[in-house]
Amino acid sequence: MIDPIDKLLDDAQSGKSLFKNREVLHFTFIPDVILHREDEQKKVTQSLLPLLKKARPSNLLVYGKPGTGKTLVVKKVLNKIQDRVNEASFPIQLLYANAKEETTLYGLLIKLGRQLIEKGKEKEFPTTGLSISEIFNRIISAIENNTLNTVFVIDEIDYLAELVSKSGKDVFYSLTRANERLKKGSLTLIGISNDLTFKERLDPRVLSSLSEEEIVFTNYTVSQIKEILEERIRAAFIPNTIEQSAINLCAAMSGQEHGDARRAIDLLRIAGEIAEREQSDMVKDEHIRRAAQKMEEDKETTALNSYPLHEKLLILSVMKANGSTTGEIYQSYKNLCKTTRQKELTQRRVTQMLSEIEMTGLISGKIIHQGMHGRTKKFSLTLNPETVKKAFKDDLVLEDLL
């Protein structure tokens, strides 16, 4: 009997690959030509032109839904400017951080700070132990001592607004006012946001200096996504390995839902991997559909794993007492706390947590009228229970509950 691992490895070695260059389908890849973004590229370049004239540009806010090319365009323009000023007497330094990838304000500032210093000097920005204001002072000192003209690109800056509100430290204000403190060097802030409403949560003083210039990226159409896919396919796949109907389906699924080119490219990559694993000669419609299902499951698993322990216990309580009232779910939650030897939270806090989880769409609540007994809310899971079990199976505290 052939070992199943050997069989997979043999197939992978002997079977021909559908891919020519997988990197082209990775979200960090910056193509030579960014299709359907000519105007946006011009606007971002014009906004940053002062860097070539040895001056500080205005702070810039770039808006648009996910997958509309914002980060791609900003990175490409900055890379091209960097190439030109490398030999000049006004060198610029680009710093990039994604606020969504950092769970704390401290972590975000450390990530930016470490990009300012030479290798081996990481101790200046330790991962714990300093106050927020001390880290900020060190960032300012690093810029000043080395006369750096810095451009801070903060992707998903709407998450930074959340981190700021959680910490109570208004780093936005400090960042936008940094140049008033700098005697040498400069700091320009470029914020990239998926959320057009996030400005409403900002202090008016911050808003005026943060959004000195603004550029909005519109959604791609289905036909534009199709052209983007065809361009990537030429570079990423061996010729004639993708059915035209599969390309059309991939563009339609991503375009009609969100106008999200990044999702379309991801969908294509995963479909290609599924087809290759099965040793299929072509990527077909069925591979696109299965890739979409896998992406949805992966997204739900990631969301479930990101929750702290008590939220996970609460999700399990909803799953076990499906379609039950807040009171019944709280009772189920208390039982789970007892089993896992966790100190239970109050019913008020648990009710608040249920509302927070409901907002993510993982559970849904329905108001039920009980006549003279008033109203109550019943919660149920919107996911397949198997997805929850799969997501939580590696959590040692929860393994006995599944």
C-alpha positions as CSV (number, residue, x, y, z in Angstrom):
1,M,0.0,0.0,0.0
2,I,1.4,3.4,-1.0
3,D,1.9,5.9,1.9
4,P,-0.6,8.8,1.4
5,I,2.2,11.4,2.1
6,D,4.5,9.8,-0.5
7,K,1.7,9.8,-3.0
8,L,1.1,13.5,-2.5
9,L,4.8,14.2,-2.7
10,D,5.2,12.0,-5.8
11,D,2.3,13.7,-7.5
12,A,3.7,17.2,-6.7
13,Q,7.1,16.2,-8.1
14,S,6.0,14.5,-11.2
15,G,2.8,16.5,-12.0
16,K,3.3,19.6,-14.0
17,S,2.6,22.9,-12.3
18,L,-0.1,25.3,-13.5
19,F,1.9,28.2,-12.1
20,K,4.8,30.1,-13.7
21,N,5.2,32.7,-11.0
22,R,3.1,32.5,-7.8
23,E,4.5,35.7,-6.4
24,V,2.5,37.7,-8.9
25,L,-0.7,36.6,-7.1
26,H,0.6,37.7,-3.6
27,F,-1.0,40.8,-2.2
28,T,2.5,42.4,-1.7
29,F,3.3,42.3,-5.4
30,I,3.5,45.7,-7.1
31,P,3.0,45.3,-10.9
32,D,4.8,47.5,-13.4
33,V,1.5,48.9,-14.6
34,I,-1.4,49.4,-12.2
35,L,-4.5,49.1,-14.4
36,H,-7.4,51.6,-14.2
37,R,-5.7,53.8,-11.6
38,E,-4.1,56.4,-13.8
39,D,-5.9,59.4,-12.2
40,E,-5.3,58.2,-8.7
41,Q,-1.6,57.6,-9.4
42,K,-1.3,61.2,-10.8
43,K,-3.1,62.7,-7.7
44,V,-0.9,60.8,-5.2
45,T,2.3,61.8,-7.1
46,Q,1.2,65.4,-7.3
47,S,0.6,65.4,-3.6
48,L,4.1,64.1,-2.8
49,L,6.0,66.1,-5.4
50,P,7.4,68.5,-2.7
51,L,9.7,65.7,-1.7
52,L,11.6,66.1,-5.0
53,K,11.8,69.8,-4.3
54,K,13.4,69.2,-0.9
55,A,10.2,70.3,0.9
56,R,7.7,68.6,3.2
57,P,4.4,67.6,1.5
58,S,1.0,67.9,3.1
59,N,-0.3,65.1,5.1
60,L,-2.5,62.9,2.9
61,L,-5.6,60.7,3.5
62,V,-6.4,58.0,1.0
63,Y,-9.8,56.4,1.1
64,G,-11.5,53.5,-0.6
65,K,-13.1,50.1,-0.1
66,P,-10.7,47.1,0.4
67,G,-9.1,45.9,-2.8
68,T,-9.3,49.2,-4.7
69,G,-5.5,49.6,-5.1
70,K,-4.9,52.2,-2.4
71,T,-1.8,50.6,-0.8
72,L,-0.5,49.5,-4.2
73,V,-0.6,53.0,-5.7
74,V,0.9,54.7,-2.6
75,K,3.8,52.2,-2.3
76,K,4.6,52.4,-6.0
77,V,4.7,56.3,-6.1
78,L,6.8,56.4,-2.9
79,N,9.2,53.7,-4.3
80,K,9.7,55.7,-7.5
81,I,10.3,59.0,-5.5
82,Q,12.7,57.1,-3.2
83,D,14.7,55.9,-6.3
84,R,15.1,59.5,-7.5
85,V,16.1,61.1,-4.2
86,N,18.6,58.3,-3.1
87,E,21.4,60.3,-4.7
88,A,20.1,63.7,-3.6
89,S,21.0,65.8,-0.6
90,F,17.4,65.5,0.7
91,P,17.1,61.7,1.4
92,I,13.7,60.4,2.4
93,Q,12.9,57.4,4.6
94,L,9.7,55.5,4.1
95,L,8.1,53.8,7.1
96,Y,5.1,51.5,6.7
97,A,2.8,49.9,9.3
98,N,-0.6,48.3,9.1
99,A,-2.7,49.4,12.1
100,K,-4.9,46.3,11.8
101,E,-1.9,44.0,12.3
102,E,-1.0,45.6,15.6
103,T,-3.2,44.9,18.7
104,T,-1.9,47.9,20.7
105,L,-0.8,51.5,20.1
106,Y,2.5,50.6,21.7
107,G,3.2,47.9,19.2
108,L,2.4,50.1,16.3
109,L,4.7,52.9,17.5
110,I,7.5,50.4,18.2
111,K,7.2,49.0,14.6
112,L,7.5,52.5,13.2
113,G,10.3,53.5,15.5
114,R,12.4,50.4,14.7
115,Q,12.3,51.3,11.0
116,L,14.1,54.6,11.8
117,I,17.2,53.1,13.5
118,E,20.2,51.2,12.4
119,K,20.3,47.4,12.7
120,G,21.5,46.3,16.1
121,K,19.9,49.3,17.9
122,E,16.5,47.7,18.5
123,K,17.0,48.1,22.2
124,E,16.1,51.8,21.8
125,F,12.6,50.6,21.1
126,P,11.9,47.7,23.5
127,T,8.7,45.7,23.1
128,T,7.6,46.6,26.6
129,G,8.4,49.0,29.5
130,L,8.1,52.5,28.1
131,S,5.3,55.0,28.2
132,I,3.6,56.0,24.9
133,S,5.0,59.5,25.2
134,E,8.5,58.2,25.8
135,I,8.3,56.1,22.6
136,F,7.1,59.1,20.7
137,N,9.9,61.3,22.1
138,R,12.4,58.6,20.9
139,I,10.8,58.6,17.4
140,I,11.2,62.5,17.3
141,S,14.8,62.2,18.5
142,A,15.7,59.6,15.9
143,I,14.3,61.8,13.1
144,E,16.1,64.9,14.4
145,N,19.5,63.4,15.2
146,N,19.8,61.8,11.8
147,T,18.0,64.7,9.9
148,L,15.6,62.3,8.4
149,N,12.8,63.4,6.0
150,T,10.3,60.6,6.9
151,V,7.0,59.5,5.4
152,F,4.9,57.5,7.8
153,V,2.4,55.3,5.8
154,I,-0.2,54.0,8.2
155,D,-2.4,51.5,6.4
156,E,-6.0,50.8,7.8
157,I,-5.6,54.0,9.8
158,D,-9.2,53.6,11.0
159,Y,-7.9,50.9,13.3
160,L,-5.4,53.4,14.7
161,A,-8.4,55.6,15.6
162,E,-9.7,52.6,17.6
163,L,-6.3,51.9,19.3
164,V,-6.1,55.7,20.2
165,S,-9.6,55.7,21.7
166,K,-8.8,52.5,23.7
167,S,-5.5,53.9,25.1
168,G,-6.7,57.5,25.7
169,K,-3.4,58.7,24.3
170,D,-4.0,61.0,21.3
171,V,-1.1,59.9,19.1
172,F,-2.9,61.4,16.1
173,Y,-2.5,64.9,17.6
174,S,1.2,64.2,18.3
175,L,1.9,62.8,14.8
176,T,0.2,65.7,13.0
177,R,2.0,68.3,15.2
178,A,5.4,66.6,15.1
179,N,6.9,69.1,12.7
180,E,6.4,71.9,15.2
181,R,8.8,70.0,17.5
182,L,11.4,69.1,14.8
183,K,14.3,71.4,14.3
184,K,15.9,69.1,11.7
185,G,14.2,66.6,9.5
186,S,10.4,66.2,8.8
187,L,7.4,63.9,9.2
188,T,4.7,63.5,6.6
189,L,1.7,61.3,7.5
190,I,-0.1,59.2,4.8
191,G,-3.2,57.5,6.1
192,I,-4.9,54.8,4.1
193,S,-8.4,53.9,5.2
194,N,-11.2,51.4,4.1
195,D,-13.7,53.4,6.2
196,L,-14.9,56.7,4.9
197,T,-16.7,57.5,8.1
198,F,-13.7,57.1,10.5
199,K,-13.0,60.9,10.4
200,E,-16.2,61.4,12.4
201,R,-14.5,59.8,15.4
202,L,-11.5,62.2,15.3
203,D,-10.9,65.3,17.3
204,P,-11.5,68.4,15.0
205,R,-8.0,69.7,15.8
206,V,-6.5,66.4,14.5
207,L,-8.8,66.3,11.5
208,S,-7.7,69.7,10.1
209,S,-4.0,68.8,10.2
210,L,-4.4,65.1,9.3
211,S,-6.5,65.5,6.1
212,E,-4.6,68.4,4.5
213,E,-5.1,66.5,1.2
214,E,-7.6,63.7,0.4
215,I,-7.9,61.2,-2.4
216,V,-10.8,58.8,-2.9
217,F,-10.4,55.5,-4.8
218,T,-13.7,54.2,-6.3
219,N,-14.6,50.5,-6.6
220,Y,-13.5,48.5,-9.7
221,T,-16.2,47.4,-12.1
222,V,-16.5,43.7,-13.1
223,S,-14.9,44.4,-16.5
224,Q,-12.0,46.2,-14.9
225,I,-11.4,43.3,-12.5
226,K,-11.5,40.9,-15.4
227,E,-8.7,42.9,-17.2
228,I,-6.7,43.0,-13.9
229,L,-7.0,39.2,-13.6
230,E,-6.0,38.6,-17.2
231,E,-2.9,40.8,-16.8
232,R,-1.9,38.8,-13.6
233,I,-2.7,35.4,-15.3
234,R,-0.3,36.2,-18.1
235,A,2.5,36.6,-15.6
236,A,1.5,34.0,-13.0
237,F,0.1,31.0,-14.9
238,I,1.4,28.8,-17.7
239,P,-0.5,29.7,-20.9
240,N,-3.9,28.1,-21.6
241,T,-4.4,26.6,-18.1
242,I,-7.4,28.7,-17.1
243,E,-10.8,28.4,-18.7
244,Q,-12.3,31.7,-19.8
245,S,-15.5,31.0,-18.0
246,A,-13.5,30.6,-14.7
247,I,-12.0,34.0,-15.2
248,N,-15.4,35.5,-15.9
249,L,-16.9,33.8,-12.8
250,C,-14.0,35.0,-10.6
251,A,-14.4,38.6,-11.8
252,A,-18.2,38.5,-11.4
253,M,-18.0,37.0,-7.9
254,S,-15.6,39.7,-6.7
255,G,-16.9,42.6,-8.7
256,Q,-20.6,42.3,-7.9
257,E,-20.0,41.8,-4.2
258,H,-17.3,44.4,-3.4
259,G,-15.4,45.6,-6.5
260,D,-12.5,44.1,-4.7
261,A,-9.6,43.2,-7.0
262,R,-7.4,41.8,-4.2
263,R,-10.1,39.3,-3.3
264,A,-10.4,38.3,-7.0
265,I,-6.6,37.7,-7.2
266,D,-6.7,35.6,-4.0
267,L,-9.6,33.6,-5.3
268,L,-7.7,32.9,-8.5
269,R,-4.5,31.8,-6.6
270,I,-6.5,29.4,-4.3
271,A,-8.4,28.0,-7.2
272,G,-5.1,27.4,-9.0
273,E,-3.7,25.6,-5.9
274,I,-6.9,23.4,-5.6
275,A,-6.7,22.5,-9.3
276,E,-2.9,21.8,-9.2
277,R,-3.4,19.6,-6.0
278,E,-5.9,17.5,-8.0
279,Q,-3.5,17.4,-11.0
280,S,-6.1,19.0,-13.2
281,D,-4.9,20.4,-16.5
282,M,-7.1,23.5,-16.2
283,V,-8.5,25.9,-13.6
284,K,-12.3,25.5,-14.0
285,D,-15.5,27.1,-12.6
286,E,-15.8,24.4,-10.0
287,H,-12.3,25.3,-8.6
288,I,-13.3,29.0,-8.4
289,R,-16.5,28.1,-6.4
290,R,-14.6,25.8,-4.0
291,A,-11.9,28.5,-3.5
292,A,-14.6,31.0,-2.6
293,Q,-16.1,28.5,0.0
294,K,-12.6,27.9,1.4
295,M,-11.9,31.7,1.7
296,E,-15.2,32.2,3.5
297,E,-14.4,29.4,6.0
298,D,-10.8,30.7,6.6
299,K,-12.1,34.2,7.2
300,E,-14.6,32.9,9.8
301,T,-11.9,30.8,11.5
302,T,-9.5,33.8,11.7
303,A,-12.3,35.9,13.2
304,L,-13.1,33.2,15.8
305,N,-9.5,32.7,16.8
306,S,-9.0,36.4,17.4
307,Y,-11.4,36.5,20.3
308,P,-10.2,36.4,23.9
309,L,-11.2,33.4,26.1
310,H,-14.4,34.7,27.6
311,E,-15.8,35.7,24.2
312,K,-14.9,32.2,22.9
313,L,-16.8,30.7,25.9
314,L,-19.8,32.9,25.1
315,I,-19.8,31.8,21.4
316,L,-19.7,28.2,22.6
317,S,-22.6,29.0,25.0
318,V,-24.7,30.4,22.1
319,M,-23.8,27.2,20.1
320,K,-24.8,24.9,22.9
321,A,-28.0,26.8,23.8
322,N,-28.9,27.7,20.2
323,G,-31.9,30.0,19.8
324,S,-32.0,30.7,23.6
325,T,-32.5,33.9,25.5
326,T,-29.8,36.0,27.1
327,G,-30.6,34.6,30.5
328,E,-30.3,31.0,29.3
329,I,-27.1,31.7,27.4
330,Y,-25.6,33.3,30.6
331,Q,-26.5,30.2,32.5
332,S,-24.8,28.0,29.9
333,Y,-21.8,30.4,30.0
334,K,-21.5,30.1,33.8
335,N,-21.5,26.3,33.5
336,L,-18.7,26.5,30.9
337,C,-16.7,28.8,33.2
338,K,-17.1,26.2,36.1
339,T,-15.9,23.4,33.8
340,T,-12.9,25.4,32.6
341,R,-12.2,26.9,36.1
342,Q,-12.6,30.4,34.9
343,K,-13.9,33.3,37.0
344,E,-17.3,34.2,35.4
345,L,-18.1,37.8,34.3
346,T,-21.2,39.6,35.3
347,Q,-24.5,39.2,33.4
348,R,-24.3,42.9,32.4
349,R,-20.8,42.4,30.9
350,V,-21.9,39.2,29.1
351,T,-24.9,41.0,27.6
352,Q,-22.6,43.7,26.3
353,M,-20.3,41.1,24.8
354,L,-23.2,39.4,23.1
355,S,-24.0,42.7,21.4
356,E,-20.4,43.2,20.3
357,I,-20.2,39.7,18.8
358,E,-23.5,40.2,17.1
359,M,-22.1,43.2,15.3
360,T,-19.5,41.0,13.6
361,G,-22.2,38.8,12.2
362,L,-21.0,35.5,13.9
363,I,-24.2,35.4,15.9
364,S,-27.6,36.9,15.3
365,G,-30.1,38.2,17.8
366,K,-33.8,38.4,17.3
367,I,-36.3,40.3,19.6
368,I,-39.1,38.0,20.7
369,H,-42.4,39.6,22.1
370,Q,-43.7,37.6,25.0
371,G,-47.1,39.3,25.5
372,M,-47.5,40.5,29.1
373,H,-44.0,39.3,29.9
374,G,-42.5,42.0,27.7
375,R,-39.7,41.4,25.2
376,T,-36.6,39.2,25.2
377,K,-33.8,38.6,22.8
378,K,-32.9,35.2,21.5
379,F,-29.4,34.5,20.0
380,S,-28.3,31.9,17.5
381,L,-25.1,31.0,15.7
382,T,-24.9,32.1,12.0
383,L,-22.0,29.7,11.4
384,N,-21.8,26.0,10.9
385,P,-21.0,24.6,14.4
386,E,-18.2,22.5,12.8
387,T,-16.4,25.7,11.8
388,V,-16.5,26.8,15.5
389,K,-15.2,23.4,16.7
390,K,-12.4,23.5,14.1
391,A,-11.4,27.0,15.0
392,F,-11.3,26.3,18.8
393,K,-9.8,22.8,18.7
394,D,-6.2,23.9,19.4
395,D,-7.2,26.0,22.4
396,L,-6.2,23.8,25.4
397,V,-8.7,25.4,27.8
398,L,-11.6,24.6,25.4
399,E,-10.6,21.2,24.2
400,D,-12.8,19.3,26.7
401,L,-15.9,21.4,25.8
402,L,-15.9,20.5,22.1
